[in-house]
Amino acid sequence: MTYEYMFKFIVVGNSGVGKSSLLSRFTEQKFKISHEPTIGVEIGARTITIDGHLIKIQVWDTVGQESFHSLTRSYYRAAAGALLVYDVTRRDTFDSISKWLQNAEQEVANLQSILIGNKVDLSDRIQVQTEEGKKFADQHGLLFKETSAKDNLCIDEAFNEVAERIYQKIISGEINIENNLSGIKKPPKENLTEENISNHKKRKCC
């Protein structure tokens, strides 16, 4: 599939918060009822349009178990964006976000991140209120969204807002795409023609 930039995203958070469900909902537009725990990393991709430009989002869903944290941190490198995910029905997963954020910031200097409170469809079991999530995000300069992979609530918006922030920083020069660790790549020039881009836009496959 033709694209003008590819952004690498990572999805991190405790085991069971719905990272794999977010990935499948965004990349495949479907909800998987059950998932085996991710071991290592699962990768998906989808192409979106920002200001008329085709952007391929490559999403790395990382393992959440404590015993694999050193492995997970190796996947942070050369990432442009991050989704820090907690389960709104489990306070312990929210309390762990500081650790996930610290790990990410230690590995990536200019990571664009969003805090995700997932599973808001389980409204009768919520332990972490919206105001708490917003406060944490504001304190750390993060974007913020509450989502439901099951109900397809705000999934696209979450990924798109991070991608838009990255794109604007490319345009402003704040992000140097020539840096191999930027998490941003351009396709081989022979694949990037005006005809291919125009045909892709006409198909509206984003």
C-alpha positions as CSV (number, residue, x, y, z in Angstrom):
1,M,0.0,0.0,0.0
2,T,1.3,3.4,-1.0
3,Y,2.1,5.9,1.7
4,E,4.2,9.1,2.2
5,Y,5.3,8.5,5.8
6,M,5.3,5.5,8.1
7,F,5.0,6.2,11.9
8,K,5.9,3.5,14.4
9,F,3.5,3.4,17.4
10,I,3.8,1.3,20.5
11,V,1.0,0.2,22.8
12,V,2.0,-0.4,26.4
13,G,0.3,-1.1,29.7
14,N,-0.4,-3.9,32.1
15,S,-1.6,-7.3,30.9
16,G,-5.3,-7.5,30.3
17,V,-6.0,-3.8,29.7
18,G,-7.1,-4.4,26.1
19,K,-4.0,-3.5,24.1
20,S,-4.6,-6.3,21.6
21,S,-8.2,-5.4,21.3
22,L,-7.3,-1.7,20.5
23,L,-4.8,-3.0,17.9
24,S,-7.3,-5.2,16.1
25,R,-10.1,-2.6,16.3
26,F,-7.9,0.0,14.7
27,T,-6.1,-2.1,12.1
28,E,-8.8,-4.6,11.2
29,Q,-12.0,-2.7,12.2
30,K,-13.2,-5.6,14.3
31,F,-13.4,-6.6,18.0
32,K,-11.9,-9.9,19.1
33,I,-13.8,-11.2,22.1
34,S,-10.9,-13.1,23.6
35,H,-7.1,-12.9,23.3
36,E,-4.3,-15.1,24.4
37,P,-1.8,-13.0,26.4
38,T,0.7,-11.4,24.0
39,I,4.1,-12.9,24.3
40,G,6.7,-10.6,22.8
41,V,5.1,-8.3,20.3
42,E,2.1,-8.3,17.9
43,I,2.3,-5.9,14.9
44,G,-0.5,-4.4,12.8
45,A,-0.8,-1.5,10.3
46,R,-3.3,0.8,8.7
47,T,-3.0,3.8,6.4
48,I,-4.8,7.0,7.3
49,T,-5.0,10.5,5.7
50,I,-3.7,13.7,7.5
51,D,-4.1,17.0,5.6
52,G,-4.3,15.1,2.4
53,H,-1.1,13.1,3.1
54,L,-1.1,9.3,3.4
55,I,0.4,8.1,6.6
56,K,0.9,4.4,7.4
57,I,0.6,3.7,11.1
58,Q,2.6,0.6,12.2
59,V,1.4,-0.5,15.6
60,W,3.4,-2.7,18.0
61,D,1.3,-4.2,20.7
62,T,3.8,-5.2,23.5
63,V,3.6,-7.7,26.3
64,G,2.3,-6.5,29.6
65,Q,3.6,-9.1,32.0
66,E,6.1,-7.9,34.6
67,S,8.6,-10.6,33.7
68,F,8.9,-9.3,30.1
69,H,9.5,-5.6,30.9
70,S,13.1,-5.6,29.8
71,L,12.0,-7.1,26.4
72,T,9.2,-4.6,26.1
73,R,11.6,-1.7,26.6
74,S,13.6,-2.8,23.6
75,Y,10.6,-2.2,21.4
76,Y,10.3,1.4,22.5
77,R,13.4,2.4,20.5
78,A,12.7,4.1,17.2
79,A,9.1,4.7,18.1
80,A,7.3,8.0,17.1
81,G,4.1,7.5,19.1
82,A,2.9,5.7,22.2
83,L,-0.5,4.6,23.6
84,L,-0.3,4.2,27.4
85,V,-3.3,2.0,28.2
86,Y,-5.0,1.3,31.5
87,D,-8.3,-0.4,32.3
88,V,-10.8,2.0,33.9
89,T,-12.2,-1.0,35.9
90,R,-8.8,-1.8,37.5
91,R,-7.2,0.9,39.5
92,D,-3.9,-1.1,39.7
93,T,-3.5,-0.7,35.9
94,F,-3.8,3.1,36.3
95,D,-1.4,3.2,39.1
96,S,1.2,1.5,36.9
97,I,1.0,4.1,34.1
98,S,3.7,6.2,35.8
99,K,6.1,3.3,35.4
100,W,5.2,2.7,31.8
101,L,5.6,6.4,31.0
102,Q,9.0,6.5,32.8
103,N,10.3,3.5,30.9
104,A,9.2,5.0,27.6
105,E,10.7,8.4,28.2
106,Q,14.0,6.7,29.2
107,E,14.2,5.0,25.8
108,V,12.8,7.7,23.5
109,A,13.7,11.4,23.6
110,N,10.8,12.8,21.5
111,L,7.9,10.4,21.9
112,Q,4.4,11.7,21.3
113,S,2.1,9.9,23.7
114,I,-1.6,9.6,24.6
115,L,-3.1,8.2,27.8
116,I,-5.9,5.7,27.1
117,G,-8.5,4.7,29.6
118,N,-10.0,1.6,28.0
119,K,-13.2,-0.5,28.7
120,V,-15.5,2.4,29.5
121,D,-18.4,0.2,28.2
122,L,-18.2,-1.5,31.6
123,S,-19.7,1.6,33.3
124,D,-21.0,-0.2,36.4
125,R,-17.5,-1.4,37.3
126,I,-15.4,1.8,36.8
127,Q,-12.8,2.5,39.4
128,V,-10.8,5.3,37.7
129,Q,-12.8,8.4,37.0
130,T,-12.4,10.5,33.9
131,E,-11.1,13.5,35.9
132,E,-8.2,11.3,37.3
133,G,-7.1,10.3,33.8
134,K,-7.3,13.9,32.5
135,K,-5.3,15.2,35.5
136,F,-2.5,12.7,35.0
137,A,-2.4,13.5,31.3
138,D,-2.3,17.2,31.8
139,Q,0.5,16.9,34.4
140,H,2.7,14.9,32.0
141,G,1.8,16.7,28.7
142,L,-0.1,13.8,27.3
143,L,-3.1,13.6,25.1
144,F,-6.0,11.8,26.7
145,K,-8.9,9.6,25.5
146,E,-11.3,7.2,27.1
147,T,-12.1,4.3,24.8
148,S,-14.0,1.1,24.3
149,A,-12.6,-1.4,21.9
150,K,-15.8,-3.4,22.2
151,D,-18.1,-0.5,21.3
152,N,-15.5,1.1,18.9
153,L,-15.5,4.3,20.9
154,C,-12.8,6.9,20.2
155,I,-10.3,4.3,18.9
156,D,-9.7,6.0,15.5
157,E,-9.6,9.4,17.2
158,A,-6.9,8.2,19.7
159,F,-4.5,7.0,17.0
160,N,-5.3,9.9,14.6
161,E,-4.6,12.6,17.3
162,V,-1.2,11.2,18.0
163,A,-0.4,10.9,14.3
164,E,-1.6,14.5,13.7
165,R,0.7,15.7,16.4
166,I,3.6,13.9,15.0
167,Y,2.9,15.2,11.5
168,Q,2.7,18.8,12.7
169,K,6.0,18.4,14.4
170,I,7.5,17.1,11.2
171,I,6.2,20.2,9.3
172,S,7.5,22.6,12.0
173,G,10.9,20.9,12.1
174,E,10.7,19.8,15.7
175,I,11.1,16.2,14.5
176,N,14.0,15.3,12.2
177,I,12.9,12.3,10.1
178,E,16.5,11.8,9.0
179,N,17.2,10.6,12.5
180,N,17.0,6.7,12.4
181,L,15.5,6.7,15.9
182,S,12.7,9.1,15.1
183,G,10.2,6.3,14.4
184,I,9.4,7.8,11.1
185,K,10.2,6.4,7.7
186,K,9.6,7.3,4.1
187,P,8.9,4.6,1.5
188,P,11.3,3.8,-1.4
189,K,11.1,6.6,-4.0
190,E,10.0,4.3,-6.7
191,N,6.8,3.4,-4.7
192,L,5.9,7.0,-4.1
193,T,4.4,8.5,-7.3
194,E,1.7,11.0,-7.8
195,E,-0.3,8.5,-9.8
196,N,-0.1,5.9,-7.0
197,I,-1.0,8.4,-4.3
198,S,-3.9,9.7,-6.4
199,N,-5.3,6.2,-7.0
200,H,-5.1,5.4,-3.3
201,K,-7.0,8.5,-2.4
202,K,-9.7,7.7,-4.9
203,R,-10.2,4.2,-3.5
204,K,-10.7,5.8,0.0
205,C,-9.3,2.7,1.6
206,C,-8.2,4.6,4.7
